[in-house]
Amino acid sequence: MQQLTQQPTQQPTQQRPQSSLGQSRLKQHRQKKSILHWFSSLAAGALCLLALGSASVMANLPEAEADALVPVNINTASAEVLAERLVGIGLSRAQAIVAYRDANGNFQDAYELVAVRGVGEATVANNEAVIRLRD
């Protein structure tokens, strides 16, 4: 007898229908991947901008530091010079320092600047290295 071999019949492949819970998880997974991709792209872009910004700041830093580190005699300097060389002192505050000096005489101590309205101890401490009382 001839042996009949049965060839397996191919059944059409059917995808298992996903439950709505499975679809929801798949959707959440895709959203998370998308969000992570977006954040990583954003972080990479921010790092590039930071690097470019740092380079431009670094290029201008020596000039700014040069003015800030030049000693200034607070008893003889003009308001413009005070504003330029003292960190945290703008032109109007420098004008107030000059007006106080004209009204009360020369400063005997750097911390006398605290008597000028708007000048605090922290500002004096930040500028202590450049403040001079005599030439």
KEFI-269451 format. One record per residue (C-alpha): residue in one letter; x, y, z. Coordinates in Angstrom, 1 decimal, padded with zeros to 4 digits, always signed. Layout:
<recs>
<rec resn="A" px="X" py="Y" pz="Z"/>
...
</recs>
This chain:
<recs>
<rec resn="M" px="+000.0" py="+000.0" pz="+000.0"/>
<rec resn="Q" px="+001.0" py="+003.3" pz="-000.8"/>
<rec resn="Q" px="+001.4" py="+005.5" pz="+002.1"/>
<rec resn="L" px="-000.3" py="+008.8" pz="+001.8"/>
<rec resn="T" px="+001.5" py="+011.6" pz="+003.3"/>
<rec resn="Q" px="-000.6" py="+014.4" pz="+004.4"/>
<rec resn="Q" px="+000.8" py="+017.7" pz="+003.7"/>
<rec resn="P" px="+000.0" py="+020.1" pz="+006.3"/>
<rec resn="T" px="-002.5" py="+022.6" pz="+005.1"/>
<rec resn="Q" px="-001.5" py="+026.1" pz="+005.5"/>
<rec resn="Q" px="-004.0" py="+028.1" pz="+007.3"/>
<rec resn="P" px="-004.0" py="+031.7" pz="+006.6"/>
<rec resn="T" px="-002.0" py="+033.6" pz="+009.3"/>
<rec resn="Q" px="-004.3" py="+035.6" pz="+011.4"/>
<rec resn="Q" px="-003.2" py="+038.2" pz="+013.7"/>
<rec resn="R" px="-004.5" py="+037.8" pz="+017.1"/>
<rec resn="P" px="-006.9" py="+040.6" pz="+017.8"/>
<rec resn="Q" px="-005.5" py="+042.9" pz="+020.5"/>
<rec resn="S" px="-007.6" py="+043.7" pz="+023.3"/>
<rec resn="S" px="-008.2" py="+047.4" pz="+024.0"/>
<rec resn="L" px="-005.9" py="+047.1" pz="+027.0"/>
<rec resn="G" px="-003.1" py="+045.8" pz="+024.8"/>
<rec resn="Q" px="-003.6" py="+048.5" pz="+022.3"/>
<rec resn="S" px="-003.6" py="+051.1" pz="+025.1"/>
<rec resn="R" px="-000.3" py="+049.8" pz="+026.4"/>
<rec resn="L" px="+001.2" py="+049.8" pz="+022.9"/>
<rec resn="K" px="+000.0" py="+053.3" pz="+022.4"/>
<rec resn="Q" px="+001.5" py="+054.4" pz="+025.8"/>
<rec resn="H" px="+004.8" py="+052.7" pz="+024.9"/>
<rec resn="R" px="+005.0" py="+054.5" pz="+021.6"/>
<rec resn="Q" px="+004.2" py="+057.8" pz="+023.3"/>
<rec resn="K" px="+006.9" py="+057.2" pz="+025.9"/>
<rec resn="K" px="+009.4" py="+056.4" pz="+023.2"/>
<rec resn="S" px="+008.3" py="+059.5" pz="+021.3"/>
<rec resn="I" px="+008.6" py="+061.7" pz="+024.4"/>
<rec resn="L" px="+012.0" py="+060.3" pz="+025.3"/>
<rec resn="H" px="+013.2" py="+060.9" pz="+021.7"/>
<rec resn="W" px="+011.9" py="+064.5" pz="+021.9"/>
<rec resn="F" px="+013.6" py="+065.2" pz="+025.2"/>
<rec resn="S" px="+016.9" py="+063.7" pz="+024.1"/>
<rec resn="S" px="+016.7" py="+065.9" pz="+021.0"/>
<rec resn="L" px="+015.9" py="+068.9" pz="+023.1"/>
<rec resn="A" px="+018.7" py="+068.1" pz="+025.5"/>
<rec resn="A" px="+021.2" py="+067.8" pz="+022.7"/>
<rec resn="G" px="+020.1" py="+071.1" pz="+021.2"/>
<rec resn="A" px="+020.3" py="+072.8" pz="+024.6"/>
<rec resn="L" px="+023.9" py="+071.5" pz="+025.1"/>
<rec resn="C" px="+024.8" py="+072.8" pz="+021.7"/>
<rec resn="L" px="+023.4" py="+076.3" pz="+022.5"/>
<rec resn="L" px="+025.1" py="+076.2" pz="+025.9"/>
<rec resn="A" px="+028.4" py="+075.4" pz="+024.3"/>
<rec resn="L" px="+028.0" py="+078.2" pz="+021.7"/>
<rec resn="G" px="+026.8" py="+080.6" pz="+024.3"/>
<rec resn="S" px="+029.7" py="+079.8" pz="+026.6"/>
<rec resn="A" px="+032.1" py="+080.3" pz="+023.8"/>
<rec resn="S" px="+030.8" py="+083.8" pz="+023.1"/>
<rec resn="V" px="+030.7" py="+084.7" pz="+026.8"/>
<rec resn="M" px="+034.2" py="+083.4" pz="+027.3"/>
<rec resn="A" px="+035.4" py="+085.5" pz="+024.4"/>
<rec resn="N" px="+034.0" py="+088.7" pz="+026.1"/>
<rec resn="L" px="+035.0" py="+087.6" pz="+029.6"/>
<rec resn="P" px="+038.6" py="+089.0" pz="+029.8"/>
<rec resn="E" px="+037.5" py="+092.5" pz="+028.8"/>
<rec resn="A" px="+034.7" py="+092.5" pz="+031.4"/>
<rec resn="E" px="+036.9" py="+091.0" pz="+034.1"/>
<rec resn="A" px="+039.6" py="+093.5" pz="+033.3"/>
<rec resn="D" px="+037.4" py="+096.4" pz="+034.1"/>
<rec resn="A" px="+036.0" py="+094.7" pz="+037.2"/>
<rec resn="L" px="+039.4" py="+093.9" pz="+038.7"/>
<rec resn="V" px="+040.9" py="+097.4" pz="+038.2"/>
<rec resn="P" px="+041.2" py="+099.0" pz="+041.7"/>
<rec resn="V" px="+039.1" py="+102.1" pz="+042.1"/>
<rec resn="N" px="+039.5" py="+104.9" pz="+044.7"/>
<rec resn="I" px="+036.0" py="+105.5" pz="+046.0"/>
<rec resn="N" px="+037.1" py="+108.9" pz="+047.3"/>
<rec resn="T" px="+038.2" py="+110.4" pz="+044.0"/>
<rec resn="A" px="+036.5" py="+108.4" pz="+041.2"/>
<rec resn="S" px="+033.7" py="+109.8" pz="+039.2"/>
<rec resn="A" px="+030.2" py="+108.2" pz="+039.1"/>
<rec resn="E" px="+030.9" py="+106.8" pz="+035.6"/>
<rec resn="V" px="+034.1" py="+105.1" pz="+036.8"/>
<rec resn="L" px="+032.4" py="+103.7" pz="+039.9"/>
<rec resn="A" px="+029.6" py="+102.3" pz="+037.8"/>
<rec resn="E" px="+032.0" py="+100.7" pz="+035.4"/>
<rec resn="R" px="+034.3" py="+099.1" pz="+037.9"/>
<rec resn="L" px="+032.1" py="+098.1" pz="+040.9"/>
<rec resn="V" px="+030.0" py="+095.0" pz="+040.5"/>
<rec resn="G" px="+026.3" py="+095.6" pz="+041.3"/>
<rec resn="I" px="+026.6" py="+099.4" pz="+041.1"/>
<rec resn="G" px="+024.9" py="+101.1" pz="+038.2"/>
<rec resn="L" px="+025.2" py="+104.7" pz="+037.2"/>
<rec resn="S" px="+022.4" py="+106.0" pz="+039.5"/>
<rec resn="R" px="+023.8" py="+104.2" pz="+042.5"/>
<rec resn="A" px="+027.3" py="+105.5" pz="+041.7"/>
<rec resn="Q" px="+025.9" py="+109.0" pz="+041.5"/>
<rec resn="A" px="+024.4" py="+108.5" pz="+044.9"/>
<rec resn="I" px="+027.8" py="+107.4" pz="+046.2"/>
<rec resn="V" px="+029.4" py="+110.6" pz="+044.8"/>
<rec resn="A" px="+026.6" py="+112.8" pz="+046.3"/>
<rec resn="Y" px="+027.1" py="+111.1" pz="+049.7"/>
<rec resn="R" px="+030.9" py="+111.6" pz="+049.5"/>
<rec resn="D" px="+030.4" py="+115.3" pz="+048.5"/>
<rec resn="A" px="+028.0" py="+115.9" pz="+051.5"/>
<rec resn="N" px="+029.9" py="+113.9" pz="+054.1"/>
<rec resn="G" px="+033.5" py="+113.9" pz="+053.1"/>
<rec resn="N" px="+035.8" py="+111.1" pz="+052.1"/>
<rec resn="F" px="+035.1" py="+107.5" pz="+053.1"/>
<rec resn="Q" px="+037.4" py="+106.2" pz="+055.9"/>
<rec resn="D" px="+036.3" py="+102.6" pz="+055.5"/>
<rec resn="A" px="+034.9" py="+100.7" pz="+052.5"/>
<rec resn="Y" px="+031.9" py="+099.5" pz="+054.6"/>
<rec resn="E" px="+030.8" py="+103.2" pz="+055.0"/>
<rec resn="L" px="+029.3" py="+102.7" pz="+051.5"/>
<rec resn="V" px="+026.5" py="+100.9" pz="+053.3"/>
<rec resn="A" px="+025.3" py="+104.3" pz="+054.5"/>
<rec resn="V" px="+024.4" py="+105.1" pz="+050.8"/>
<rec resn="R" px="+020.9" py="+104.1" pz="+050.1"/>
<rec resn="G" px="+020.8" py="+100.9" pz="+047.9"/>
<rec resn="V" px="+024.3" py="+099.8" pz="+048.7"/>
<rec resn="G" px="+024.3" py="+096.7" pz="+051.0"/>
<rec resn="E" px="+027.0" py="+094.8" pz="+052.8"/>
<rec resn="A" px="+027.0" py="+092.1" pz="+050.1"/>
<rec resn="T" px="+027.7" py="+094.6" pz="+047.4"/>
<rec resn="V" px="+030.6" py="+096.0" pz="+049.4"/>
<rec resn="A" px="+031.9" py="+092.5" pz="+050.1"/>
<rec resn="N" px="+031.7" py="+091.6" pz="+046.4"/>
<rec resn="N" px="+033.8" py="+094.7" pz="+045.6"/>
<rec resn="E" px="+036.2" py="+094.7" pz="+048.6"/>
<rec resn="A" px="+039.1" py="+093.5" pz="+046.5"/>
<rec resn="V" px="+039.0" py="+096.5" pz="+044.2"/>
<rec resn="I" px="+037.9" py="+099.3" pz="+046.5"/>
<rec resn="R" px="+040.7" py="+101.7" pz="+047.5"/>
<rec resn="L" px="+040.5" py="+104.6" pz="+049.9"/>
<rec resn="R" px="+043.8" py="+106.2" pz="+048.8"/>
<rec resn="D" px="+045.8" py="+106.4" pz="+045.6"/>
</recs>
